[in-house]
Amino acid sequence: MRKEFHKENRQRLYKGMQKNSLLIVFSGKAKRKTGDEDYPFYTNRDFLYLTGLDSHDFIFMAQITDSEVREKVYILPPDAFLERWTGTRIKPDEAYELSAIEDVAFLQNFERDFHNLASSGNFKNIYFDFDKLDMNERDDDTYLFQKKAAEVYPFLNVLNVHPNIKKLRTIKRPCEIEAMKKAEIITKEGIVAMMKASKPGMYEYQYKAEFDYALGQHGPQGSAFPSIISAGKNNFCIHYYSYKGVAAENDMILNDVGAWYDGLMNDVSRGWPCNGRYNDRQKLLYNCAYNTSEHMFSIIKPGMKMADVDKTIREYNFEQLKEAGVLDDYRNIGTYMWHAGAHHVGYDVHDDVEMPEIIARGMVFCIDIGIYHEEWGIGFRLEDNCLVTEGGCENLSAATPRTIKEIEDTMKKGYF
């Protein structure tokens, strides 16, 4: 993303904040895995959205007053010894080129600067980005620093900026949509690679290797989230990460995968028979999911209630399953549909947005049709990314083979 994108995100954020306030956002710290080894670092998505800076131990601070906004970002100082081990650190001029933040300082200056501002008498509030999923989640930099600040500066009113950022992230801007479209192209290559390689006797980890190799031709970032790739009975674990199973003749292959580009992610699912030919029962269930998906893409438009997306998916898919003779009572739809049918996508695969009541132009969310028939041993998902446009919507992942004919034709070019 160009630095102007991040600058505009900050400017939009300030409009919804109280004056005479400080804003503190942390990029996060690398988490220890074992011994002296850390997990690969993953920058806080809100920090990345606001600054474009992808590094651990950075801090962004803004002063919002009646007359102006002053911004400052604190980065890691040069360290020749550590950089020899862990790579070159972002320099002040590079930080500006990525973020459009003119005032760049080194991390050791942060606490002094914050103390001077907090104790100046010029500020009433301090905003933090609080985003725990539950009260038992371990404290991160944000919570630890807020507790410390509350003891020293009890006169500052603490506010949460996270809802404000979620609201901004709900509507995707044109550059974000373009990045998501490029991510879709990469994801398609990975899924097609799996389809072409597919055959009975293939291990799930071999499917994953095909996907990872295809993505690796577009950069080192890898997949947007841990890939879900399974075969046969393993398809009945919704979030499956073992990759140890082997595809038997007539098994369905389930994959729920995505690439990312410029920080933006996608989430695409396809299901196919490992031998490249759908049998009658597989065709029956897959067409139910496909018809439901096509129906949703024909009706979604601005003004529709967001809650009606999942509701309509379940109701329409029930009618398809009923017509196919699989199900005769809507009250039993949970026997074959185990999860919701829509979630937003963006800087997170399950994007952390303000859940809207009404669908609006610029939103991007998944249309996810999952059917799990344990008695028949058939489980799969058909999941696509829906961009809401001015008068309707666009399937961003439509180019990835999704009809039975498209999938079988693709697989003929590989296995057969």
Sequence and secondary structure as in RCSB ss.txt:
>XXXX:A:sequence
MRKEFHKENRQRLYKGMQKNSLLIVFSGKAKRKTGDEDYPFYTNRDFLYLTGLDSHDFIFMAQITDSEVREKVYI
LPPDAFLERWTGTRIKPDEAYELSAIEDVAFLQNFERDFHNLASSGNFKNIYFDFDKLDMNERDDDTYLFQKKAA
EVYPFLNVLNVHPNIKKLRTIKRPCEIEAMKKAEIITKEGIVAMMKASKPGMYEYQYKAEFDYALGQHGPQGSAF
PSIISAGKNNFCIHYYSYKGVAAENDMILNDVGAWYDGLMNDVSRGWPCNGRYNDRQKLLYNCAYNTSEHMFSII
KPGMKMADVDKTIREYNFEQLKEAGVLDDYRNIGTYMWHAGAHHVGYDVHDDVEMPEIIARGMVFCIDIGIYHEE
WGIGFRLEDNCLVTEGGCENLSAATPRTIKEIEDTMKKGYF
>XXXX:A:secstr
  HHHHHHHHHHHHHTS SSEEEEEE     EEETTEE      HHHHHHH    TT EEEEEE SS EEEEEEE
    HHHHHHH     HHHHHHHH    EEEGGGHHHHHHHHHTSS  SEEEE    SSTTS   HHHHHHHHHH
HH TTSEEEE HHHHHHHHHS  HHHHHHHHHHHHHHHHHHHHHHHH  TT BHHHHHHHHHHHHHTT TT BSS
  EEEEGGGGGSSS      B  TT EEEEEE BEETTEE  EEEEEETTS   HHHHHHHHHHHHHHHHHHHH 
 TTSBTHHHHHHHHHHHHHHHHHTTS   GGGGGGT  S S  B SSSSS      SB  TT EEEEEEEEEETT
TTEEEEEEEEEEE SSSEEETTTTS  SHHHHHHHHHTTT 
